[in-house]
């Protein structure tokens, strides 16, 4: 086959990408045809290499990256079509635009060339204007591919960095979860005349709920359930801070106790505890979060209960005969308004009665259709499991709540405690 370049264009702009001139491989078993093509391409600003056969071209392609390959179709030995298929099979990262020079113009031949991996065809004799236009089209494809590869590399590097950061966060969350679980060291405590059992189920790695108990005086115990607004690490950090204020092991830190001049401690009333918490949140911590709380003091000898409800679900007394009494009237959450007042609530426990403090993760848990369980729904679940001991009662509440939701992945933290009064 002969090749003639006609209508040679003037001096076009150099074929240069960001990495330098485009690398072009000219493949033809005719030395004269190669010389014509190499001369034209060099004049147009391409960096040109040549090969006298398909086999020689393939060897060069294994060691050097080309942007465009311009190959004759009909050659002795390996044809341009076979070269194209073999080159694509190399699986190189960069994309090379492959142009076949041919006298074939039939639809079947063109389809065969495309199936072998060719990008374009030029029919002999070749017009220089058309050749240059096809080369410029190839440049655009190669340029876009290089840009895409670079962006993919950047994306891959960014993704790898994000994955490393996520691994660090995951490890920190695991440690944070361990620390948060350590805040609730005892799930049960028995004082003889009464016993407390608590549960805590977070909706994520860490949560904003907390429940617990401690001894205020011999014969008087404090019980609490609180829920910090929001979710995640910020809420968990506030929860950890609040746990320190309700620690039975450090009276000086405990917000429910006040040191006397003689070195002893007086216990504060529940409404005074709420007021001190409110000032602490607004004046000392100065955070955006607030929290709801039910805080109760129980006299183990008499069964007398004094408590405050600060935006938390109603404390409940499950009577020995199966009746349920709701205590409180709502109240404001802690840390919303300065000088907020919380009305004290009193109640009387009798032997066999149980006091329940729970978070809104139970009452606000949605059903499959989106309806919240609500206070009446919670009372129903409590009555249905009233014959169980407190530990099994709490387990049954979790199971029934999961059945109500249709999933064990609760949308909010679920926590609370049960206090059994024996008298």
C-alpha positions in Angstrom: 0.0 0.0 0.0 1.2 3.5 -0.7 0.6 6.6 1.4 0.5 10.1 0.2 0.2 13.1 2.4 -1.6 15.9 0.5 -2.6 19.5 1.3 0.0 19.9 4.0 -1.2 22.5 6.5 0.8 25.4 7.7 2.6 25.5 11.1 0.0 24.4 13.7 0.4 24.9 17.4 2.8 22.4 19.0 1.2 19.2 20.3 2.1 19.6 23.9 0.5 18.4 27.1 1.4 19.3 30.7 4.0 16.5 30.7 5.7 17.6 27.5 5.2 16.8 23.8 2.9 14.0 22.9 4.7 10.7 22.2 3.7 9.2 18.9 4.7 5.8 17.5 4.5 5.4 13.7 4.3 1.8 12.5 4.7 0.9 8.8 6.7 -1.7 6.9 7.4 0.9 4.2 10.4 3.1 5.1 9.3 5.8 2.7 5.8 6.0 4.3 7.3 6.2 7.7 9.6 9.0 6.6 6.7 11.0 5.3 4.7 10.5 8.5 7.6 11.2 10.8 8.5 14.4 9.0 4.9 15.7 9.1 4.4 14.8 12.8 7.8 16.2 13.9 6.9 19.5 12.1 3.7 19.6 14.0 5.5 19.3 17.4 5.1 15.6 18.2 7.8 13.5 19.7 7.9 10.7 17.2 9.3 7.1 17.3 9.0 4.6 14.4 8.8 0.9 14.0 9.2 -1.1 10.8 6.8 -3.9 11.9 4.0 -4.8 14.3 6.3 -7.0 16.3 8.9 -4.2 16.7 6.2 -1.8 17.6 4.9 -4.1 20.3 8.4 -4.5 21.8 8.7 -0.7 22.1 5.3 -0.5 23.6 6.4 -2.8 26.4 9.1 -0.4 27.5 7.8 3.0 26.6 4.5 4.8 27.0 3.0 6.3 23.8 0.1 8.7 23.6 -0.8 8.0 20.0 -0.1 5.1 17.8 -0.4 5.6 14.0 -0.2 2.2 12.3 -0.7 0.9 8.8 -3.3 -1.9 8.6 -1.8 -4.1 6.0 1.8 -5.1 6.9 3.9 -8.2 6.5 3.8 -10.4 9.6 1.7 -8.8 12.3 -1.0 -6.6 10.8 -2.0 -3.3 12.3 -5.2 -4.9 13.4 -3.3 -7.6 15.3 -0.9 -5.0 16.7 -3.9 -3.1 18.1 -5.4 -6.1 19.8 -2.0 -7.2 21.2 -1.3 -3.6 22.4 -4.6 -3.4 24.2 -3.9 -6.7 25.8 -0.8 -5.3 27.5 -3.1 -3.5 30.0 -1.0 -0.4 30.4 -2.3 2.2 32.8 -2.1 5.1 30.3 -4.4 5.3 27.4 -3.0 5.5 23.8 -5.1 6.7 20.9 -4.8 4.1 18.1 -5.3 5.2 14.5 -5.3 2.7 11.6 -4.3 3.8 8.1 -6.1 1.7 5.6 -7.6 1.6 2.1 -10.5 -0.4 3.6 -13.7 1.5 3.9 -16.3 -1.2 4.3 -18.5 -1.2 7.3 -17.5 -4.8 8.3 -13.8 -3.9 8.2 -14.3 -0.8 10.3 -16.4 -2.8 12.8 -13.6 -5.4 13.0 -11.1 -2.6 13.7 -13.2 -1.1 16.5 -13.7 -4.5 18.1 -9.9 -4.9 18.1 -9.5 -1.7 20.0 -8.9 0.9 17.3 -10.1 4.5 18.0 -10.0 5.9 14.5 -9.4 5.2 10.8 -7.8 7.2 8.0 -8.3 6.2 4.4 -5.4 6.4 2.0 -4.4 8.7 0.4 -4.2 10.7 3.6 -5.0 14.4 3.7 -2.7 16.3 6.0 -5.5 18.4 7.3 -7.6 15.3 8.1 -4.6 13.6 9.7 -3.9 16.6 11.8 -7.5 16.9 12.8 -7.7 13.2 13.8 -4.4 13.6 15.8 -5.9 16.6 17.6 -9.0 14.6 18.5 -6.7 11.9 19.8 -4.9 14.6 21.9 -8.1 15.6 23.5 -9.0 12.0 24.4 -5.5 11.3 25.8 -5.5 14.6 27.7 -8.9 13.9 29.3 -7.7 10.3 30.2 -4.5 11.6 31.8 -6.5 14.2 33.7 -9.0 11.5 34.8 -6.1 9.2 35.9 -4.6 12.1 37.9 -7.9 12.9 39.6 -8.4 9.2 40.4 -4.9 9.1 41.9 -5.7 12.2 44.0 -9.1 10.7 44.9 -7.5 7.4 45.8 -4.9 9.2 48.0 -7.6 11.3 49.6 -9.7 8.2 50.2 -6.7 6.4 51.7 -6.1 9.4 54.0 -9.8 9.4 55.0 -9.7 5.7 55.7 -6.6 6.1 57.9 -8.4 9.0 59.7 -11.5 6.8 60.1 -9.5 4.0 61.6 -8.1 6.4 64.1 -11.6 7.7 64.9 -12.9 4.1 65.2 -10.1 3.2 67.6 -10.8 6.3 69.7 -14.5 5.5 69.7 -13.8 2.0 70.9 -11.7 3.4 73.8 -14.3 6.0 74.5 -17.0 3.3 74.6 -14.9 1.4 77.1 -14.4 4.5 79.2 -18.1 5.3 79.1 -19.1 1.8 80.1 -16.6 2.1 83.0 -18.6 5.0 84.3 -21.3 2.4 85.2 -19.2 0.0 87.1 -22.0 -1.7 89.0 -25.1 -2.8 87.2 -26.7 -3.9 90.5 -26.4 -2.8 94.1 -28.1 -4.4 97.1 -28.5 -2.4 100.3 -30.5 -5.0 102.1 -33.8 -3.1 102.4 -33.6 -2.2 98.7 -31.7 -3.0 95.5 -31.1 -1.1 92.3 -30.6 -2.6 88.8 -29.8 -0.5 85.8 -29.4 -0.9 82.0 -27.7 1.2 79.3 -28.0 0.6 75.5 -26.4 3.2 73.3 -27.6 3.8 69.7 -24.0 4.4 68.5 -20.5 3.7 69.6 -20.9 6.2 72.4 -24.1 7.8 73.9 -25.5 10.6 75.9 -27.5 8.6 78.5 -26.4 7.8 82.0 -28.1 5.9 84.9 -26.7 5.2 88.3 -26.9 5.2 92.1 -24.8 6.0 95.1 -25.2 6.1 98.9 -25.8 9.6 100.3 -26.0 8.7 104.0 -26.3 5.4 105.8 -29.8 4.3 104.9 -30.3 6.9 102.2 -29.5 6.2 98.5 -29.6 8.4 95.4 -30.9 7.1 92.1 -30.6 9.0 88.8 -31.3 8.7 85.1 -30.2 11.5 82.7 -30.0 12.1 79.0 -27.7 14.7 77.4 -29.1 16.4 74.2 -27.7 15.3 70.9 -25.7 12.2 70.0 -22.1 11.1 69.6 -18.8 12.2 71.1 -19.9 15.7 72.3 -22.8 14.3 74.2 -20.7 11.4 75.6 -18.1 13.9 76.9 -20.7 15.9 78.8 -22.1 12.6 80.1 -18.6 11.7 81.4 -18.4 15.0 83.1 -21.8 14.6 84.7 -20.9 11.2 86.0 -18.0 12.7 87.9 -20.5 15.0 89.6 -22.6 12.0 90.7 -19.8 9.9 92.0 -20.2 8.2 95.3 -16.5 7.7 95.7 -15.6 11.4 95.8 -17.8 13.4 98.2 -16.0 16.7 97.4 -16.8 16.3 93.8 -20.4 15.0 94.2 -22.9 17.8 93.4 -25.5 16.3 95.7 -23.3 16.8 98.8 -22.1 19.9 100.6 -19.2 20.0 103.0 -19.9 21.4 106.5 -17.5 23.5 108.5 -16.7 20.4 110.7 -15.5 18.5 107.6 -18.6 16.4 107.3 -21.1 16.4 104.4 -24.8 17.4 104.2 -27.0 16.0 101.5 -28.8 18.5 99.3 -32.5 18.2 98.5 -33.3 17.0 95.0 -34.5 20.4 93.9 -31.2 21.9 95.2 -29.2 19.3 93.2 -31.1 20.3 90.0 -30.4 24.0 90.7 -26.7 23.3 91.2 -26.6 21.3 88.0 -28.3 24.2 86.2 -25.8 26.7 87.3 -22.9 24.4 86.5 -24.1 23.9 82.9 -24.7 27.6 82.3 -21.9 29.2 84.2 -19.1 26.6 84.4 -19.3 24.2 81.5 -20.9 26.8 79.1 -21.7 24.3 76.4 -24.5 24.1 73.9 -25.9 20.9 75.3 -28.5 20.5 77.9 -29.8 17.4 79.6 -33.0 15.9 81.1 -32.9 14.2 84.4 -34.9 12.3 87.0 -33.1 12.3 90.4 -34.5 10.6 93.4 -33.5 10.1 97.1 -34.9 7.0 98.8 -34.9 6.4 102.6 -34.3 2.7 102.9 -35.8 2.6 106.4 -39.1 4.4 105.7 -39.5 4.0 102.0 -40.0 7.8 101.6 -39.0 9.1 98.2 -38.1 12.7 97.3 -37.3 13.5 93.6 -37.2 16.0 90.8 -38.2 15.6 87.2 -36.3 17.9 84.9 -37.7 17.3 81.4 -37.3 13.5 81.8 -40.0 10.9 81.2 -42.2 10.4 84.3 -40.7 8.3 87.1 -43.0 5.4 87.8 -43.8 3.3 90.8 -44.8 -0.2 89.9 -46.9 -1.2 93.0 -46.8 -4.7 94.4 -50.4 -5.2 93.2 -49.6 -4.2 89.6 -50.8 -0.6 89.6 -48.5 2.1 88.1 -48.2 5.6 89.6 -46.6 8.3 87.5 -44.7 10.9 89.4 -43.9 14.5 88.6 -45.2 17.1 86.1 -42.5 17.5 83.5 -40.2 20.3 84.5 -37.5 22.1 82.5 -34.4 20.4 81.3 -31.1 21.3 83.0 -29.0 23.9 81.3 -31.6 25.7 79.2 -32.6 28.7 81.4 -30.9 30.5 84.3 -32.7 30.3 87.6 -35.0 27.5 86.4 -37.0 26.1 89.3 -37.8 22.4 89.7 -40.7 21.4 91.9 -39.9 18.7 94.5 -42.0 15.5 94.3 -42.6 13.1 97.2 -43.9 9.5 97.2 -44.0 6.5 99.4 -42.7 3.1 98.7 -44.1 0.0 100.4 -42.5 -3.5 100.5 -42.7 -5.1 97.0 -43.0 -1.7 95.2 -40.5 -0.8 92.4 -39.4 2.7 91.4 -38.5 3.0 87.6 -36.5 5.8 86.1 -36.1 5.6 82.3 -34.9 7.8 79.4 -37.0 9.0 76.5 -35.3 6.4 74.3 -38.2 4.1 75.4 -41.2 6.4 75.3 -40.2 8.1 72.0 -39.2 4.8 70.3 -41.1 4.7 67.0 -43.0 1.7 65.7 -42.8 0.3 62.2 -45.5 2.8 61.2 -43.7 5.7 62.9 -45.9 6.0 66.0 -44.1 6.5 69.3 -44.5 4.0 72.1 -45.5 6.8 74.5 -46.2 6.7 78.2 -49.2 4.5 77.9 -47.3 2.0 75.7 -44.5 1.9 78.2 -46.9 1.3 81.1 -48.4 -1.6 79.1 -45.0 -3.2 78.6 -44.1 -2.8 82.3 -47.4 -4.4 83.4 -46.9 -7.3 80.9 -43.6 -8.1 82.5 -44.4 -7.2 86.1 -44.1 -10.8 87.3 -40.4 -10.9 86.4 -37.6 -9.9 88.7 -36.0 -6.6 87.9 -33.1 -7.8 85.8 -35.4 -9.9 83.6 -37.9 -7.1 83.6 -35.4 -4.8 82.0 -34.3 -7.4 79.5 -37.9 -8.0 78.6 -38.5 -4.2 78.1 -35.6 -4.1 75.6 -36.9 -7.2 73.7 -40.4 -5.7 73.6 -39.1 -2.4 72.5 -37.2 -4.0 69.6 -40.4 -5.8 68.6 -42.2 -2.5 68.7 -39.5 -0.9 66.5 -39.1 -3.9 64.3 -35.3 -3.7 64.8 -32.7 -3.9 67.4 -31.0 -0.8 66.1 -32.6 1.8 68.3 -32.7 5.4 67.0 -31.8 6.7 70.5 -30.0 5.6 73.6 -32.1 3.5 75.9 -31.4 3.5 79.6 -32.8 3.6 83.1 -33.0 1.7 86.4 -35.3 -0.2 88.6 -35.2 0.1 92.4 -36.8 -2.7 94.4 -38.0 -1.7 97.9 -38.1 -4.5 100.4 -38.7 -2.5 103.6 
